[in-house]
Amino acid sequence: MVGDKEYADALAVGRAMLQSGGTVDDLLIELKRAGLSQVDCIRAVIQLGVSEPHDAKKLVHFSRAWSATRVQSEQFHDELIREISPELDEPS
């Protein structure tokens, strides 16, 4: 996560990018390049009016900017499910 000033600066750049016709993918790539975390990007797309809160996580998660992270996150979740699945199948 970045500090308040860096976040505000990135938000201003993102706002200008959108006003000049930039795409949401371009916005997210720029925000990530500026050091914003995935959580910061979710917050930013909400604040910039790009997405409603209930859709923001999905928008960021499936963006080009975060595609490498998405693959890693999904692999982690799959491994976690495989690890706990036997425990879920055991009777209490």
Phi and psi in degrees as a GROMACS rama.xvg file:
@    title "Ramachandran Plot"
@    xaxis  label "Phi"
@    yaxis  label "Psi"
@TYPE xy
-101.804  168.064  VAL-2
-73.7897  171.452  GLY-3
-59.4221  -42.5108  ASP-4
-66.3563  -45.5426  LYS-5
-62.7442  -38.6834  GLU-6
-64.2793  -46.7344  TYR-7
-62.397  -40.4747  ALA-8
-63.525  -45.2827  ASP-9
-64.2589  -38.2354  ALA-10
-63.2238  -40.5682  LEU-11
-64.3477  -42.3331  ALA-12
-64.0239  -43.4833  VAL-13
-62.6592  -41.2705  GLY-14
-60.7941  -46.2627  ARG-15
-62.7447  -39.2943  ALA-16
-61.5653  -45.4058  MET-17
-66.3031  -40.1269  LEU-18
-65.3164  -26.562  GLN-19
-92.9664  10.2911  SER-20
97.8743  8.81497  GLY-21
-65.9437  154.16  GLY-22
-86.1147  165.801  THR-23
-64.4103  -39.3621  VAL-24
-61.0222  -43.8199  ASP-25
-60.7063  -41.4911  ASP-26
-58.9833  -49.9438  LEU-27
-66.0322  -35.7399  LEU-28
-62.8419  -43.4557  ILE-29
-65.8329  -43.2891  GLU-30
-62.5276  -41.5905  LEU-31
-65.1683  -42.9282  LYS-32
-60.2227  -33.388  ARG-33
-76.9048  -2.86567  ALA-34
101.281  4.08313  GLY-35
-72.0757  141.09  LEU-36
-78.1028  174.704  SER-37
-63.1057  -38.8676  GLN-38
-64.4795  -43.0476  VAL-39
-59.7332  -40.019  ASP-40
-66.3558  -37.4247  CYS-41
-61.4984  -47.6186  ILE-42
-60.0831  -41.9231  ARG-43
-64.732  -44.4603  ALA-44
-65.706  -28.5088  VAL-45
-70.6739  -49.1293  ILE-46
-65.4773  -30.7067  GLN-47
-82.8932  -3.11332  LEU-48
77.3013  17.2682  GLY-49
-77.7753  -32.8004  VAL-50
-146.688  151.391  SER-51
-76.144  152.562  GLU-52
-53.2123  -39.0539  PRO-53
-70.6808  -15.2834  HIS-54
-107.969  -10.6106  ASP-55
-63.3633  -43.2415  ALA-56
-60.8408  -45.6865  LYS-57
-63.1707  -42.7324  LYS-58
-58.358  -47.9207  LEU-59
-69.9687  -45.9501  VAL-60
-57.2827  -39.2522  HIS-61
-96.5739  12.1106  PHE-62
-78.1215  160.705  SER-63
-61.0917  -38.6958  ARG-64
-59.1826  -34.8274  ALA-65
-110.542  18.3553  TRP-66
-61.817  -40.8739  SER-67
-64.4894  -40.2326  ALA-68
-67.1255  -37.1751  THR-69
-60.2414  -46.3267  ARG-70
-60.832  -45.3366  VAL-71
-63.5078  -42.8408  GLN-72
-63.8543  -43.0906  SER-73
-67.0558  -38.0802  GLU-74
-63.3652  -42.5649  GLN-75
-61.316  -45.8183  PHE-76
-63.8615  -40.2029  HIS-77
-62.3289  -44.4447  ASP-78
-63.7853  -41.4093  GLU-79
-62.024  -43.6174  LEU-80
-62.8459  -41.4995  ILE-81
-62.8495  -37.8046  ARG-82
-68.743  -40.3944  GLU-83
-92.2777  -11.8547  ILE-84
-56.4389  -45.6806  SER-85
-58.648  -37.9916  PRO-86
-65.0903  -34.9622  GLU-87
-71.1941  -28.5697  LEU-88
-82.5996  -16.1965  ASP-89
-74.5306  139.444  GLU-90
-68.1776  148.922  PRO-91
